[in-house]
Amino acid sequence: MSRKSTEQPPVPIELLSPARNIECGIAAIDHGADAVYIGASRFGARAAAGNSVDDIRRLCDYAHPFGVRVYATVNTILYDSEIPEAEALIWQLYEAEVDALIVQDMALLGMNLPPIALHASTQMDNRSPQKVAWLTSLGFRQVVVARELSLDDIRRIHLEVPSARIEAFVHGALCVSLSGRCYASQACFGRSANRGECAQFCRLPFSLVDADGNLLTHDRYPLSLRDMNRSRSLEEMMDAGVRSFKIEGRLKDVSYVKNVTAYYRQAIDRILERRTEYERSSFGQSTFTFTPDPQRSFSRGFTEYLLHGRTHDLASPLTPKSRGVRVGEVEQVHRDHLVVSAIMPLSNGDGLNFIDAEGRLQGFRVNRAQPLSEAQPTLFRLYPAQMPLLQRGTVLHRNYDQRWETLLSRPTAVRKISLSWLLEETPGGFRLTATLPGGRTFAGEFPCEHQPARTPQDESIRETLSRLGDTVYEATEVDVRFSQPWFVPRSLLAEWRRTLLASIQLAPQRNAESEIQTSESPGGDPEWAVNVSNRLARKFYEDHRLPVSETAFELADVPSARDDARVLMQCRYCLRYELGKCPREVKAKDNSRGRYYLVSQDGKRFLLEFNCKECMMLLRRA
């Protein structure tokens, strides 16, 4: 057997970008996404990022010529009364040619669904090989694993369930609780995270006290995590089994989507150039008019978040807002302006911020920025819209860069698919063949009288066939193979070109029908049967011998005593560890007896408990 026949085909690698709306979706595609995920009008885990089916259909029309897939989020839990509407919406999304649904509620497996692929949302809390194997056996085509998993955890899933296609987050905001297991927003504000209405409880200020009432921190943000950035570990993640790299951000604006998508496109492409066992899962090359830089988009500071084990860079306790990049420090404070020693140029309209004497984040907008002099180009005179209270030596960060935002508000990328032409003579005319990435060919034979050319025609033919206008294609090669120079009228050649282009269909085949099996028992953890809010989900779990001991938190109109004792958050992030009192790390006695409390500004108390065996922090009402 030849070596070629024994080689495995390259593994497709997907860059998956968020789309708040169709504008963001198109920007993501132009800037190199292999797939985009977008919310429909209802039932998405970001209720504020809904879109009409017509807009999603338009996005699919734009995406599919590039081989880019569109995933619609239907990943909230459903009430019984919503099941007919959800089923109808899914059929509409299927007819709009959506490639897959990202889902949480097992009720969907009991619905009358079209043959559309299902992806298991991270809201399902997919942490173990057993859970991923079960979901894969049920027909889920892709599984979004929990953000908390380490490289070793992901590798173990891949080795034990090699048929599973693993999707993992690589960038964006982090939830402090396990996804799908956070009930704090519902308990405190009546807004369910599992229904797409999270009130961001974890971004609120709290005071931290120990069991004896000692105040450890006052009005900080102890549950507010930094944003994820795993761009340095993409190759390790590929080798561990990740096949889809997901950027968080369905509430982010178009400049964020452009910048972060382009940044990860370039990072992944550098790996694919060296590692030929991997390949892109879509077509076309993007060219950018800017240099991507994730530091210049919204972030709370970056962390790889447990990918290489537990570290001390997970949280951003001073502020839940974006600080941006350091730009300099204050040299002088005058009545109506500041003099700043800057490490980069400053502009009119910039948004700057600093930490005040009480440790709080403060900010101001720059009305006018002037270099002090040509002799001192790093000194700037800044005129704020309102003078802030700061002093000499205060460090300034920029979280709104006016020049950057202006740049990204313009067209910043073009994506084209390479195409090569071959023009040959036939007994009755000519054959024109287009070859596309992956070796796909499209040919047309056109009858035409052979007329000897009086002058060389090759250059004219190449010029005519290279005129692809505003299509997504770019002619990178034109090969003319004639036995002798023939004359082909430009008008005819242009007509053949248009005819062949019209016949090229680059849209990928629809995913095969998911093989849903509802009779097998996974032999798994009853904890999988959570967030059950409707009869179809209950029946599904019972059919799989996973008894539902507790219905969805959202079904309780009035919190009961049992609800008061319920765990509101389960977190791999640990405040005890952050305080340097983890019993696994230090031998010093913890005088708090392992019990801490968070106290909100309105006086509500929450108990923190620590399950050291599973390395988990739990939050309950106190």
C-alpha positions as CSV (number, residue, x, y, z in Angstrom):
1,M,0.0,0.0,0.0
2,S,1.4,3.4,-0.9
3,R,2.2,6.0,1.7
4,K,-0.3,8.4,0.2
5,S,-3.2,5.9,0.7
6,T,-2.3,5.4,4.4
7,E,-2.2,9.1,5.3
8,Q,-5.0,10.4,7.3
9,P,-6.9,13.5,5.9
10,P,-6.2,16.8,7.6
11,V,-8.3,17.5,10.7
12,P,-10.6,20.6,10.1
13,I,-10.0,23.4,12.6
14,E,-12.8,25.9,13.2
15,L,-12.6,29.5,14.4
16,L,-16.0,30.3,15.8
17,S,-17.0,33.9,16.3
18,P,-20.0,35.6,17.9
19,A,-22.6,37.6,16.1
20,R,-24.8,40.0,18.0
21,N,-26.5,40.9,14.8
22,I,-26.1,40.4,11.0
23,E,-23.6,43.3,10.9
24,C,-21.3,41.5,13.4
25,G,-21.8,38.2,11.6
26,I,-20.7,39.5,8.3
27,A,-17.8,41.3,9.9
28,A,-16.7,38.0,11.6
29,I,-16.8,36.2,8.2
30,D,-14.9,39.0,6.4
31,H,-12.2,38.8,9.2
32,G,-11.7,35.1,8.9
33,A,-14.2,33.2,11.0
34,D,-14.9,29.6,9.9
35,A,-18.3,29.7,11.7
36,V,-20.5,32.2,13.5
37,Y,-23.1,31.7,16.2
38,I,-26.1,34.0,16.5
39,G,-29.2,34.2,18.6
40,A,-32.7,34.0,17.1
41,S,-35.7,36.1,18.2
42,R,-36.1,33.9,21.4
43,F,-34.6,31.1,23.4
44,G,-31.0,32.3,23.2
45,A,-28.7,32.5,26.3
46,R,-28.3,36.2,25.6
47,A,-31.8,37.6,25.5
48,A,-30.6,41.0,24.4
49,A,-29.0,39.6,21.3
50,G,-32.0,38.3,19.3
51,N,-32.3,38.4,15.5
52,S,-35.1,37.8,13.0
53,V,-35.1,34.6,11.0
54,D,-34.9,36.8,7.8
55,D,-31.6,38.3,9.1
56,I,-30.3,34.9,9.9
57,R,-31.2,33.7,6.4
58,R,-29.3,36.6,4.9
59,L,-26.3,35.7,7.1
60,C,-26.4,32.1,5.9
61,D,-26.5,33.3,2.3
62,Y,-23.4,35.4,2.9
63,A,-21.6,32.7,4.9
64,H,-22.1,29.6,2.8
65,P,-20.1,30.5,-0.3
66,F,-17.1,30.7,1.9
67,G,-17.9,27.3,3.5
68,V,-18.6,29.2,6.7
69,R,-21.2,27.6,9.0
70,V,-23.9,29.5,10.9
71,Y,-25.0,28.1,14.3
72,A,-28.2,29.5,16.0
73,T,-28.4,29.5,19.8
74,V,-31.5,27.9,21.2
75,N,-29.8,27.3,24.5
76,T,-32.2,28.4,27.2
77,I,-34.4,26.1,29.3
78,L,-38.0,26.0,28.1
79,Y,-41.3,26.1,29.8
80,D,-44.1,23.8,28.7
81,S,-46.0,26.7,27.2
82,E,-43.0,27.6,25.0
83,I,-42.4,24.2,23.4
84,P,-44.7,24.7,20.4
85,E,-43.1,28.1,19.6
86,A,-39.6,26.7,20.0
87,E,-40.3,23.8,17.7
88,A,-41.8,26.2,15.1
89,L,-38.8,28.5,15.4
90,I,-36.4,25.6,14.8
91,W,-38.2,24.6,11.6
92,Q,-37.9,28.2,10.4
93,L,-34.1,28.2,11.2
94,Y,-33.7,25.0,9.3
95,E,-35.5,26.4,6.3
96,A,-33.2,29.5,6.5
97,E,-30.3,27.0,6.1
98,V,-28.8,27.3,9.6
99,D,-26.2,24.6,9.9
100,A,-26.7,23.6,13.5
101,L,-28.4,24.6,16.8
102,I,-26.6,25.2,20.1
103,V,-28.9,23.8,22.7
104,Q,-29.2,23.2,26.5
105,D,-32.7,21.7,27.1
106,M,-33.1,18.0,26.5
107,A,-36.8,18.7,25.6
108,L,-35.5,19.3,22.0
109,L,-34.8,15.6,21.8
110,G,-38.5,14.9,22.3
111,M,-39.7,17.4,19.7
112,N,-40.5,16.9,16.1
113,L,-37.4,18.4,14.7
114,P,-36.0,18.7,11.2
115,P,-32.8,16.9,10.3
116,I,-30.6,19.7,11.7
117,A,-27.4,19.1,13.7
118,L,-27.4,19.7,17.4
119,H,-24.4,21.1,19.4
120,A,-24.3,20.7,23.2
121,S,-24.1,24.1,24.8
122,T,-21.6,24.9,27.6
123,Q,-24.8,25.5,29.7
124,M,-25.0,21.7,29.9
125,D,-21.9,21.8,32.1
126,N,-19.9,19.3,30.0
127,R,-16.9,18.4,32.2
128,S,-16.4,14.7,32.0
129,P,-15.6,12.1,29.4
130,Q,-18.7,10.2,30.5
131,K,-21.0,13.2,29.8
132,V,-19.4,13.9,26.5
133,A,-19.6,10.3,25.4
134,W,-23.2,10.2,26.3
135,L,-24.0,13.4,24.4
136,T,-22.1,12.1,21.4
137,S,-24.0,8.8,21.5
138,L,-27.3,10.8,21.5
139,G,-26.3,12.4,18.2
140,F,-24.8,15.7,19.3
141,R,-22.4,16.7,16.6
142,Q,-20.3,19.1,18.7
143,V,-19.9,19.5,22.4
144,V,-18.9,22.8,24.1
145,V,-16.8,21.8,27.0
146,A,-16.7,23.7,30.3
147,R,-14.4,26.7,30.5
148,E,-13.0,25.3,33.8
149,L,-11.3,22.3,32.1
150,S,-7.5,22.1,32.0
151,L,-5.5,20.9,29.0
152,D,-5.2,17.5,30.7
153,D,-9.0,17.4,31.2
154,I,-9.6,18.1,27.6
155,R,-7.0,15.6,26.4
156,R,-8.7,12.9,28.6
157,I,-12.0,13.6,27.0
158,H,-10.5,13.4,23.5
159,L,-8.7,10.2,24.2
160,E,-11.7,8.5,25.8
161,V,-14.2,9.9,23.3
162,P,-12.2,10.3,20.0
163,S,-15.5,10.5,18.0
164,A,-16.5,13.7,19.8
165,R,-15.9,17.0,18.1
166,I,-14.7,19.3,21.0
167,E,-15.5,23.0,21.0
168,A,-13.8,25.2,23.6
169,F,-13.8,28.9,24.5
170,V,-10.5,30.7,23.9
171,H,-11.4,34.4,24.4
172,G,-13.8,36.7,26.2
173,A,-15.8,37.2,29.4
174,L,-15.8,34.5,32.0
175,C,-18.6,33.3,34.3
176,V,-17.4,32.6,37.8
177,S,-19.9,29.8,38.3
178,L,-20.1,26.6,36.3
179,S,-22.2,27.4,33.3
180,G,-25.8,26.3,33.7
181,R,-25.3,26.0,37.5
182,C,-25.6,29.6,38.5
183,Y,-28.9,30.6,40.1
184,A,-27.8,33.8,41.9
185,S,-29.3,36.1,39.3
186,Q,-32.7,34.3,39.5
187,A,-32.6,34.1,43.3
188,C,-31.7,37.8,43.9
189,F,-33.3,39.6,40.9
190,G,-35.8,37.2,39.4
191,R,-33.7,37.1,36.2
192,S,-32.6,33.6,35.1
193,A,-29.2,33.0,33.6
194,N,-30.6,29.8,32.1
195,R,-33.2,31.9,30.4
196,G,-30.8,34.4,28.9
197,E,-31.5,37.1,31.4
198,C,-28.4,37.1,33.7
199,A,-28.1,40.2,35.8
200,Q,-24.4,39.7,36.3
201,F,-24.5,39.1,40.1
202,C,-20.8,38.2,39.9
203,R,-19.9,41.8,38.7
204,L,-21.4,43.4,41.8
205,P,-19.4,44.9,44.8
206,F,-19.3,42.9,48.0
207,S,-17.5,43.1,51.3
208,L,-15.7,39.9,52.4
209,V,-15.8,38.9,56.1
210,D,-14.7,35.8,57.9
211,A,-16.6,33.6,60.4
212,D,-15.8,36.0,63.3
213,G,-17.1,39.0,61.5
214,N,-13.6,40.4,60.6
215,L,-13.7,42.6,57.5
216,L,-11.2,41.3,55.0
217,T,-12.1,43.6,52.0
218,H,-14.6,46.3,51.6
219,D,-16.8,47.0,48.5
220,R,-14.5,45.1,46.1
221,Y,-15.5,42.8,43.2
222,P,-14.3,39.4,44.6
223,L,-16.3,37.3,42.1
224,S,-15.4,39.3,39.0
225,L,-13.1,37.3,36.8
226,R,-10.7,38.7,34.2
227,D,-11.4,37.8,30.6
228,M,-10.1,34.7,28.9
229,N,-7.2,34.9,26.4
230,R,-5.7,31.6,25.4
231,S,-4.1,32.7,22.2
232,R,-0.7,31.5,23.4
233,S,-2.0,28.0,23.9
234,L,-3.9,27.3,20.7
235,E,-1.5,24.7,19.4
236,E,-1.5,22.8,22.7
237,M,-5.3,22.9,22.7
238,M,-5.4,21.5,19.1
239,D,-3.1,18.7,20.2
240,A,-5.3,18.0,23.2
241,G,-8.3,17.5,20.9
242,V,-10.0,20.9,20.5
243,R,-11.4,21.3,17.0
244,S,-13.5,24.5,17.4
245,F,-12.1,27.6,19.0
246,K,-14.8,29.8,20.3
247,I,-14.7,33.5,21.0
248,E,-17.3,34.7,23.5
249,G,-19.1,38.0,22.8
250,R,-22.7,37.9,21.5
251,L,-23.2,41.2,23.3
252,K,-20.1,42.8,21.9
253,D,-20.0,45.4,19.2
254,V,-18.7,45.1,15.7
255,S,-15.2,46.6,16.4
256,Y,-14.6,43.9,19.0
257,V,-15.7,41.1,16.6
258,K,-13.4,42.5,13.8
259,N,-10.4,42.8,16.0
260,V,-10.6,39.6,18.0
261,T,-11.6,37.5,15.1
262,A,-8.7,38.8,12.9
263,Y,-6.3,38.3,15.8
264,Y,-7.2,34.6,16.3
265,R,-7.4,34.0,12.5
266,Q,-3.8,35.1,12.2
267,A,-2.7,33.1,15.2
268,I,-4.4,29.9,14.0
269,D,-3.1,30.3,10.4
270,R,0.5,30.5,11.7
271,I,0.0,27.1,13.3
272,L,-1.7,25.6,10.2
273,E,1.2,26.7,8.0
274,R,3.5,24.4,10.1
275,R,1.1,21.6,11.1
276,T,-0.2,20.1,7.9
277,E,-2.2,17.5,9.8
278,Y,-4.7,20.3,10.5
279,E,-6.5,22.5,8.0
280,R,-9.0,25.3,7.9
281,S,-12.7,24.4,7.9
282,S,-13.7,27.1,5.5
283,F,-12.4,28.8,2.3
284,G,-10.9,32.2,1.4
285,Q,-8.2,34.4,2.7
286,S,-8.8,37.7,4.5
287,T,-6.6,40.7,4.1
288,F,-6.8,43.4,6.9
289,T,-6.2,47.1,6.8
290,F,-5.1,47.1,10.5
291,T,-3.0,45.1,12.9
292,P,-5.2,43.2,15.2
293,D,-4.5,43.7,18.9
294,P,-6.9,42.2,21.6
295,Q,-5.5,44.6,24.2
296,R,-7.3,47.4,22.4
297,S,-10.7,45.9,22.7
298,F,-12.9,45.6,25.8
299,S,-11.3,43.4,28.5
300,R,-10.9,43.2,32.3
301,G,-7.4,42.0,31.9
302,F,-6.5,38.5,30.6
303,T,-6.1,35.1,32.1
304,E,-5.8,31.6,30.6
305,Y,-8.2,30.5,33.3
306,L,-7.2,27.1,34.7
307,L,-5.9,25.8,31.3
308,H,-2.5,25.0,32.9
309,G,-3.7,24.7,36.4
310,R,-4.7,27.1,39.2
311,T,-3.0,30.5,39.2
312,H,-3.4,33.8,41.0
313,D,-4.3,35.8,37.9
314,L,-8.0,34.9,37.6
315,A,-9.8,37.8,39.1
316,S,-10.2,41.6,38.6
317,P,-11.3,42.6,42.1
318,L,-10.8,46.4,41.7
319,T,-13.4,46.8,38.9
320,P,-15.6,44.7,36.7
321,K,-15.1,47.2,33.9
322,S,-12.5,47.4,31.1
323,R,-9.3,49.3,32.1
324,G,-7.6,49.0,28.7
325,V,-3.9,49.6,28.2
326,R,-1.6,51.7,30.3
327,V,-0.9,55.0,28.4
328,G,1.2,57.0,30.9
329,E,1.1,58.9,34.1
330,V,0.2,62.4,35.3
331,E,3.0,64.9,35.5
332,Q,1.1,68.1,36.4
333,V,-2.5,69.0,37.4
334,H,-3.8,72.4,36.5
335,R,-7.2,74.0,36.8
336,D,-8.6,72.9,33.5
337,H,-6.0,70.5,32.1
338,L,-3.5,67.8,32.9
339,V,0.0,67.3,31.6
340,V,0.7,63.6,31.0
341,S,3.8,61.7,30.2
342,A,2.5,59.3,27.6
343,I,4.0,56.1,26.2
344,M,1.8,56.3,23.2
345,P,-0.1,59.1,21.3
346,L,-3.3,60.4,22.8
347,S,-6.3,61.8,20.9
348,N,-9.4,63.9,21.2
349,G,-12.2,61.7,22.4
350,D,-10.1,59.1,24.2
351,G,-11.6,57.6,27.4
352,L,-9.0,57.3,30.2
353,N,-9.3,55.9,33.7
354,F,-7.4,55.6,36.9
355,I,-7.6,54.1,40.4
356,D,-8.4,56.8,43.0
357,A,-7.1,57.0,46.6
358,E,-9.8,54.8,47.8
359,G,-9.0,52.1,45.3
360,R,-12.0,52.8,43.1
361,L,-11.9,53.1,39.3
362,Q,-12.6,56.5,38.0
363,G,-12.7,57.7,34.4
364,F,-13.0,60.8,32.2
365,R,-13.3,61.7,28.5
366,V,-10.6,63.8,26.8
367,N,-12.1,66.7,24.9
368,R,-8.7,67.8,23.5
369,A,-5.3,66.3,23.5
370,Q,-2.2,68.4,22.4
371,P,1.5,67.4,22.3
372,L,3.2,69.9,24.6
373,S,5.9,70.6,22.1
374,E,7.9,69.1,19.2
375,A,10.9,68.9,21.5
376,Q,8.8,66.8,24.1
377,P,6.6,64.5,21.9
378,T,5.8,62.2,24.8
379,L,4.2,65.0,26.9
380,F,0.6,65.7,26.2
381,R,-1.7,68.5,27.5
382,L,-5.1,67.0,28.1
383,Y,-8.3,68.9,28.5
384,P,-11.0,66.6,30.1
385,A,-14.7,67.1,29.6
386,Q,-14.8,67.4,33.4
387,M,-11.6,67.7,35.5
388,P,-11.0,64.5,37.6
389,L,-9.7,64.4,41.1
390,L,-6.2,63.0,40.8
391,Q,-2.6,63.9,41.5
392,R,0.9,63.8,40.1
393,G,2.1,60.3,39.5
394,T,-1.4,58.8,38.9
395,V,-1.2,56.0,36.3
396,L,-3.6,56.4,33.4
397,H,-5.1,53.6,31.3
398,R,-7.1,54.0,28.1
399,N,-10.3,52.0,27.7
400,Y,-11.6,53.9,24.7
401,D,-9.2,54.7,21.8
402,Q,-10.8,57.2,19.5
403,R,-8.4,56.6,16.6
404,W,-8.7,52.9,16.9
405,E,-12.5,53.0,17.0
406,T,-12.6,55.3,14.0
407,L,-10.3,53.0,12.1
408,L,-12.5,49.9,12.8
409,S,-15.7,51.8,11.9
410,R,-14.5,51.7,8.3
411,P,-14.2,48.7,6.0
412,T,-11.2,46.8,7.4
413,A,-11.1,43.4,5.7
414,V,-11.7,41.7,2.3
415,R,-12.1,38.0,2.1
416,K,-11.6,36.3,-1.3
417,I,-11.6,32.6,-2.4
418,S,-8.8,31.7,-4.8
419,L,-9.8,30.3,-8.1
420,S,-7.7,29.1,-11.1
421,W,-9.0,28.9,-14.7
422,L,-8.1,26.5,-17.4
423,L,-9.2,27.2,-21.0
424,E,-8.8,24.3,-23.5
425,E,-10.0,23.6,-27.0
426,T,-12.5,20.8,-27.7
427,P,-13.5,19.4,-31.2
428,G,-16.6,21.6,-31.2
429,G,-15.5,24.6,-29.2
430,F,-13.9,25.2,-25.9
431,R,-13.9,24.0,-22.3
432,L,-13.5,26.3,-19.3
433,T,-12.7,24.8,-16.0
434,A,-12.6,26.5,-12.6
435,T,-10.6,24.9,-9.8
436,L,-11.3,25.9,-6.2
437,P,-9.6,25.2,-2.8
438,G,-9.6,21.5,-2.0
439,G,-9.4,20.5,-5.6
440,R,-13.1,21.1,-6.4
441,T,-13.6,21.7,-10.1
442,F,-16.4,23.1,-12.2
443,A,-16.3,22.9,-16.0
444,G,-18.5,24.0,-18.9
445,E,-18.2,23.2,-22.6
446,F,-19.2,25.9,-25.0
447,P,-19.6,25.4,-28.7
448,C,-17.7,27.9,-30.8
449,E,-16.1,28.0,-34.2
450,H,-12.3,27.7,-34.1
451,Q,-10.8,30.9,-35.7
452,P,-7.1,31.3,-36.0
453,A,-5.9,34.4,-34.1
454,R,-4.0,37.0,-36.0
455,T,-2.2,38.2,-32.9
456,P,-1.4,36.4,-29.6
457,Q,-4.5,36.1,-27.4
458,D,-3.2,34.7,-24.1
459,E,-2.9,38.0,-22.3
460,S,-6.3,39.2,-23.4
461,I,-7.8,35.8,-22.2
462,R,-6.1,36.1,-18.9
463,E,-7.3,39.7,-18.4
464,T,-10.9,38.8,-19.3
465,L,-11.1,35.7,-17.1
466,S,-9.5,37.6,-14.1
467,R,-12.3,40.1,-14.0
468,L,-14.4,38.7,-11.2
469,G,-15.9,42.0,-10.1
470,D,-17.5,42.0,-6.6
471,T,-17.7,38.2,-6.4
472,V,-16.1,36.4,-3.5
473,Y,-13.5,34.9,-5.9
474,E,-10.1,36.0,-6.9
475,A,-8.3,34.5,-10.0
476,T,-4.9,33.5,-8.9
477,E,-4.0,31.5,-12.1
478,V,-5.2,31.5,-15.7
479,D,-3.9,28.6,-17.9
480,V,-4.5,28.6,-21.7
481,R,-3.9,25.3,-23.4
482,F,-4.4,25.6,-27.2
483,S,-2.8,23.5,-30.0
484,Q,-2.4,26.8,-31.8
485,P,-3.5,30.4,-31.1
486,W,-7.3,30.7,-31.4
487,F,-9.4,33.8,-31.5
488,V,-12.1,33.9,-28.8
489,P,-14.2,37.1,-28.7
490,R,-14.0,38.8,-25.3
491,S,-17.8,39.1,-25.1
492,L,-18.1,35.3,-25.5
493,L,-15.3,34.6,-23.0
494,A,-17.0,37.0,-20.5
495,E,-20.3,35.2,-21.0
496,W,-18.7,31.8,-20.3
497,R,-17.0,33.1,-17.2
498,R,-20.3,34.4,-15.9
499,T,-22.1,31.2,-16.7
500,L,-19.5,29.1,-14.9
501,L,-19.4,31.4,-11.9
502,A,-23.2,31.1,-11.5
503,S,-22.9,27.3,-11.4
504,I,-20.4,27.2,-8.6
505,Q,-22.0,26.3,-5.4
506,L,-19.6,26.5,-2.5
507,A,-22.2,26.1,0.3
508,P,-21.3,23.0,2.4
509,Q,-23.7,20.1,2.6
510,R,-26.2,20.2,5.4
511,N,-25.1,18.2,8.4
512,A,-26.5,14.7,8.4
513,E,-29.6,14.1,10.6
514,S,-28.6,13.7,14.2
515,E,-29.1,10.1,15.3
516,I,-31.1,10.7,18.5
517,Q,-31.4,7.7,20.7
518,T,-33.7,7.9,23.7
519,S,-33.7,4.3,24.9
520,E,-30.1,3.9,26.1
521,S,-29.1,4.6,29.7
522,P,-25.8,6.4,30.0
523,G,-25.1,4.8,33.4
524,G,-24.0,8.2,34.4
525,D,-24.4,10.8,37.1
526,P,-27.9,11.9,38.2
527,E,-26.5,15.4,38.5
528,W,-26.9,15.5,34.7
529,A,-30.6,15.7,35.1
530,V,-30.7,19.4,36.1
531,N,-32.6,22.5,35.2
532,V,-35.7,20.5,34.2
533,S,-38.4,22.9,33.4
534,N,-40.8,21.1,31.1
535,R,-42.5,17.7,30.7
536,L,-40.5,16.7,27.6
537,A,-37.1,17.1,29.4
538,R,-38.5,15.2,32.5
539,K,-39.6,12.3,30.3
540,F,-36.3,12.3,28.5
541,Y,-34.3,11.9,31.7
542,E,-36.7,9.4,33.1
543,D,-36.4,7.3,30.0
544,H,-32.7,7.3,30.5
545,R,-33.1,6.3,34.2
546,L,-31.8,9.6,35.4
547,P,-34.4,10.6,38.1
548,V,-35.2,14.2,38.4
549,S,-35.0,15.0,42.1
550,E,-35.3,18.7,41.8
551,T,-37.1,20.8,39.2
552,A,-35.6,24.0,37.7
553,F,-35.0,26.8,40.2
554,E,-36.9,29.1,37.9
555,L,-40.2,27.2,38.5
556,A,-40.4,28.3,42.1
557,D,-42.7,31.5,42.2
558,V,-41.9,32.0,45.9
559,P,-38.5,30.9,47.3
560,S,-39.0,28.2,49.9
561,A,-36.8,27.3,52.8
562,R,-35.2,24.6,50.7
563,D,-34.4,27.2,48.1
564,D,-32.7,29.3,50.7
565,A,-30.3,26.4,51.4
566,R,-29.8,25.7,47.7
567,V,-26.3,26.2,46.2
568,L,-26.6,29.4,44.1
569,M,-23.1,29.1,42.5
570,Q,-20.6,26.3,42.0
571,C,-17.1,27.8,41.2
572,R,-13.7,26.4,40.4
573,Y,-12.4,29.9,41.3
574,C,-11.7,29.9,45.0
575,L,-11.5,33.0,47.3
576,R,-9.8,31.0,50.0
577,Y,-7.0,30.2,47.5
578,E,-6.8,33.9,46.6
579,L,-6.4,34.8,50.2
580,G,-3.4,32.4,50.5
581,K,-5.3,30.1,52.9
582,C,-5.8,27.0,50.7
583,P,-5.1,24.0,52.9
584,R,-3.5,22.3,50.0
585,E,-1.1,25.1,49.5
586,V,-0.2,26.3,53.0
587,K,0.0,24.7,56.4
588,A,-1.0,27.8,58.3
589,K,-4.2,27.4,60.3
590,D,-7.3,29.1,58.8
591,N,-8.9,30.9,61.7
592,S,-12.0,31.5,59.8
593,R,-12.7,27.7,60.1
594,G,-13.1,27.7,56.3
595,R,-16.3,29.8,56.3
596,Y,-16.5,33.2,54.7
597,Y,-19.3,35.6,53.9
598,L,-20.0,38.0,51.1
599,V,-22.1,41.0,52.0
600,S,-23.7,43.1,49.3
601,Q,-24.2,46.8,49.5
602,D,-27.8,46.3,50.4
603,G,-26.9,44.0,53.3
604,K,-27.6,40.6,51.8
605,R,-25.3,37.9,53.1
606,F,-24.0,34.9,51.2
607,L,-22.1,32.0,52.7
608,L,-19.0,30.6,50.9
609,E,-18.3,27.0,51.5
610,F,-15.3,25.0,50.2
611,N,-15.4,21.5,48.8
612,C,-11.6,20.9,48.8
613,K,-12.0,17.3,47.6
614,E,-13.4,18.5,44.3
615,C,-11.6,21.9,44.5
616,M,-14.9,23.8,44.3
617,M,-16.2,26.9,46.0
618,L,-20.0,27.0,46.7
619,L,-22.1,30.1,47.4
620,R,-25.4,30.0,49.3
621,R,-27.7,32.4,51.0
622,A,-26.5,33.0,54.5
